[in-house]
Amino acid sequence: MTNPVRQIFNRLKWTGQRAYFWYLNRPGGEEVASTDDVVEVGANGVVVARGGKMSYIPYHRIVEIRLETGEVLLDRRKN
């Protein structure tokens, strides 16, 4: 079965929709990236290129995905 977060990224890739996603960064805190930064959608995470640097972000660290329009596609934050 395909990871649901991977399905979201694949759908965004094929439709060309822009979204922003928040992910947990070590040693703590969150960062935000755009789907424009995604260079690869893998089996267990995405590879992003920002500021001349490539980073691998596992799907389990992604806490929110929101379309440019504001529609929330994923929200894993504990309220």
MDAnalysis code that builds the backbone (N, CA, C; Angstrom):
import MDAnalysis as mda
import numpy as np

u = mda.Universe.empty(237, n_residues=79, atom_resindex=np.repeat(np.arange(79), 3), trajectory=True)
u.add_TopologyAttr("name", ["N", "CA", "C"] * 79)
u.add_TopologyAttr("resid", np.arange(1, 80))
u.add_TopologyAttr("resname", ["MET", "THR", "ASN", "PRO", "VAL", "ARG", "GLN", "ILE", "PHE", "ASN", "ARG", "LEU", "LYS", "TRP", "THR", "GLY", "GLN", "ARG", "ALA", "TYR", "PHE", "TRP", "TYR", "LEU", "ASN", "ARG", "PRO", "GLY", "GLY", "GLU", "GLU", "VAL", "ALA", "SER", "THR", "ASP", "ASP", "VAL", "VAL", "GLU", "VAL", "GLY", "ALA", "ASN", "GLY", "VAL", "VAL", "VAL", "ALA", "ARG", "GLY", "GLY", "LYS", "MET", "SER", "TYR", "ILE", "PRO", "TYR", "HIS", "ARG", "ILE", "VAL", "GLU", "ILE", "ARG", "LEU", "GLU", "THR", "GLY", "GLU", "VAL", "LEU", "LEU", "ASP", "ARG", "ARG", "LYS", "ASN"])
u.atoms.positions = np.array([
    [0.848, -1.186, 0.000],
    [0.000, 0.000, 0.000],
    [0.892, 1.248, 0.000],
    [0.534, 2.200, -0.816],
    [1.303, 3.439, -0.927],
    [1.023, 4.357, 0.256],
    [2.069, 4.993, 0.730],
    [1.958, 5.951, 1.832],
    [1.016, 7.090, 1.409],
    [0.047, 7.460, 2.266],
    [-0.898, 8.529, 1.895],
    [-0.221, 9.880, 1.651],
    [0.875, 10.158, 2.360],
    [1.594, 11.422, 2.136],
    [2.256, 11.385, 0.757],
    [2.791, 10.234, 0.402],
    [3.380, 10.087, -0.934],
    [2.321, 10.291, -2.008],
    [1.119, 9.768, -1.786],
    [0.033, 9.953, -2.749],
    [-0.284, 11.434, -2.940],
    [-0.277, 12.192, -1.852],
    [-0.539, 13.638, -1.950],
    [0.545, 14.304, -2.792],
    [1.818, 14.004, -2.503],
    [2.914, 14.618, -3.262],
    [2.859, 14.230, -4.739],
    [2.542, 12.977, -5.027],
    [2.426, 12.562, -6.436],
    [1.290, 13.292, -7.136],
    [0.157, 13.432, -6.456],
    [-0.974, 14.141, -7.058],
    [-0.603, 15.603, -7.338],
    [0.079, 16.241, -6.396],
    [0.494, 17.636, -6.586],
    [1.477, 17.749, -7.748],
    [2.377, 16.780, -7.838],
    [3.370, 16.781, -8.913],
    [2.691, 16.688, -10.280],
    [1.730, 15.784, -10.422],
    [1.092, 15.566, -11.718],
    [0.086, 16.648, -12.081],
    [-0.527, 17.292, -11.085],
    [-1.486, 18.361, -11.391],
    [-0.816, 19.724, -11.494],
    [0.419, 19.823, -10.993],
    [1.137, 21.092, -11.049],
    [0.687, 22.096, -9.995],
    [-0.098, 21.641, -9.016],
    [-0.547, 22.544, -7.954],
    [0.605, 22.852, -7.010],
    [0.664, 24.086, -6.547],
    [1.683, 24.481, -5.576],
    [1.106, 24.330, -4.177],
    [1.929, 23.781, -3.304],
    [1.537, 23.632, -1.904],
    [2.755, 23.910, -1.038],
    [2.487, 24.141, 0.222],
    [3.545, 24.326, 1.210],
    [3.410, 23.218, 2.231],
    [4.546, 22.748, 2.732],
    [4.484, 21.699, 3.745],
    [5.447, 22.018, 4.880],
    [4.972, 21.695, 6.063],
    [5.729, 21.918, 7.283],
    [6.248, 20.580, 7.755],
    [7.494, 20.570, 8.200],
    [8.082, 19.317, 8.659],
    [8.927, 19.563, 9.902],
    [9.053, 18.508, 10.685],
    [9.860, 18.575, 11.899],
    [11.324, 18.493, 11.509],
    [12.102, 19.428, 12.044],
    [13.524, 19.491, 11.754],
    [14.304, 19.185, 13.016],
    [15.378, 18.473, 12.864],
    [16.228, 18.190, 14.018],
    [17.167, 19.348, 14.212],
    [17.515, 19.779, 15.375],
    [17.262, 19.183, 16.671],
    [15.899, 19.522, 17.249],
    [15.146, 20.379, 16.625],
    [13.806, 20.697, 17.124],
    [13.198, 21.814, 16.311],
    [11.904, 21.900, 16.342],
    [11.219, 22.960, 15.617],
    [10.719, 22.493, 14.263],
    [10.091, 23.413, 13.561],
    [9.514, 23.117, 12.250],
    [10.119, 24.033, 11.199],
    [10.121, 23.535, 9.971],
    [10.502, 24.338, 8.820],
    [9.412, 24.185, 7.780],
    [9.384, 25.101, 6.841],
    [8.392, 25.051, 5.772],
    [9.123, 25.032, 4.438],
    [8.561, 24.288, 3.493],
    [9.107, 24.225, 2.142],
    [7.938, 24.222, 1.165],
    [8.250, 24.496, -0.079],
    [7.245, 24.512, -1.141],
    [7.412, 23.265, -2.005],
    [6.326, 22.854, -2.630],
    [6.436, 21.736, -3.566],
    [7.313, 22.115, -4.760],
    [7.534, 23.407, -4.975],
    [8.466, 23.841, -6.014],
    [9.891, 23.389, -5.698],
    [10.188, 23.154, -4.416],
    [11.520, 22.736, -3.979],
    [11.739, 21.228, -4.107],
    [10.662, 20.474, -4.315],
    [10.755, 19.010, -4.349],
    [11.369, 18.562, -5.678],
    [12.461, 17.793, -5.580],
    [13.113, 17.277, -6.784],
    [12.866, 15.783, -6.967],
    [12.439, 15.105, -5.899],
    [12.157, 13.677, -6.000],
    [11.113, 13.266, -4.969],
    [10.144, 12.483, -5.414],
    [9.151, 11.885, -4.520],
    [9.508, 10.413, -4.422],
    [10.040, 10.014, -3.269],
    [10.494, 8.638, -3.095],
    [9.505, 7.784, -2.337],
    [9.893, 6.554, -2.081],
    [9.029, 5.603, -1.382],
    [8.796, 5.991, 0.071],
    [9.802, 6.602, 0.697],
    [9.711, 6.907, 2.130],
    [9.878, 8.376, 2.484],
    [10.059, 9.230, 1.462],
    [10.241, 10.648, 1.733],
    [10.486, 11.428, 0.454],
    [10.668, 12.728, 0.618],
    [10.929, 13.607, -0.529],
    [12.325, 14.203, -0.413],
    [12.887, 14.535, -1.556],
    [14.165, 15.234, -1.607],
    [13.862, 16.653, -2.058],
    [14.352, 17.625, -1.289],
    [14.133, 19.030, -1.637],
    [15.480, 19.710, -1.864],
    [15.475, 20.694, -2.746],
    [16.658, 21.508, -3.017],
    [16.324, 22.935, -2.629],
    [17.046, 23.433, -1.628],
    [16.833, 24.826, -1.176],
    [18.178, 25.429, -0.832],
    [18.387, 26.617, -1.319],
    [19.629, 27.318, -1.002],
    [20.865, 26.572, -1.448],
    [20.768, 25.857, -2.572],
    [21.910, 25.119, -3.080],
    [22.210, 23.833, -2.329],
    [21.321, 23.447, -1.429],
    [21.511, 22.251, -0.614],
    [20.377, 21.269, -0.854],
    [20.710, 19.980, -0.920],
    [19.706, 18.927, -1.057],
    [19.455, 18.334, 0.324],
    [18.189, 18.109, 0.624],
    [17.820, 17.510, 1.911],
    [16.769, 16.438, 1.682],
    [16.867, 15.373, 2.470],
    [15.882, 14.299, 2.432],
    [14.949, 14.476, 3.623],
    [13.647, 14.481, 3.358],
    [12.654, 14.639, 4.424],
    [11.756, 13.403, 4.422],
    [11.855, 12.576, 5.462],
    [10.993, 11.393, 5.539],
    [9.536, 11.812, 5.728],
    [8.622, 11.016, 5.178],
    [7.200, 11.339, 5.274],
    [6.715, 11.443, 6.715],
    [7.298, 10.659, 7.615],
    [6.815, 10.697, 9.000],
    [7.137, 12.011, 9.702],
    [8.020, 12.827, 9.130],
    [8.331, 14.134, 9.724],
    [7.452, 15.258, 9.177],
    [6.690, 14.996, 8.140],
    [5.826, 16.028, 7.551],
    [4.548, 16.114, 8.372],
    [4.272, 17.312, 8.906],
    [3.135, 17.484, 9.813],
    [1.957, 18.211, 9.175],
    [2.198, 18.935, 8.088],
    [1.093, 19.642, 7.433],
    [1.424, 19.877, 5.971],
    [0.398, 19.752, 5.134],
    [0.497, 20.117, 3.719],
    [-0.709, 20.984, 3.415],
    [-0.432, 22.160, 2.855],
    [-1.495, 23.135, 2.583],
    [-1.313, 23.684, 1.172],
    [-2.407, 23.638, 0.396],
    [-2.364, 24.220, -0.945],
    [-2.131, 25.717, -0.876],
    [-1.673, 26.271, -1.958],
    [-1.462, 27.724, -2.065],
    [-2.758, 28.479, -1.773],
    [-3.893, 27.863, -2.049],
    [-5.198, 28.492, -1.812],
    [-5.590, 28.488, -0.333],
    [-4.854, 27.714, 0.483],
    [-5.154, 27.637, 1.906],
    [-5.821, 26.339, 2.320],
    [-6.251, 25.539, 1.343],
    [-6.894, 24.259, 1.659],
    [-5.887, 23.302, 2.298],
    [-6.255, 22.740, 3.427],
    [-5.379, 21.819, 4.159],
    [-5.584, 20.406, 3.616],
    [-4.485, 19.786, 3.160],
    [-4.531, 18.428, 2.655],
    [-4.117, 17.411, 3.711],
    [-3.297, 17.857, 4.666],
    [-2.817, 16.979, 5.729],
    [-2.534, 17.832, 6.952],
    [-2.972, 17.366, 8.107],
    [-2.658, 18.046, 9.372],
    [-2.477, 16.978, 10.443],
    [-1.226, 16.760, 10.825],
    [-0.892, 15.758, 11.835],
    [-0.563, 16.372, 13.179],
    [-0.711, 17.667, 13.293],
    [-0.380, 18.322, 14.566],
    [-1.369, 17.904, 15.637],
    [-0.888, 17.752, 16.834],
    [-1.752, 17.434, 17.959],
    [-2.339, 18.745, 18.495],
    [-3.632, 18.826, 18.514],
    [-4.294, 20.062, 19.005],
    [-4.678, 19.958, 20.444],
])
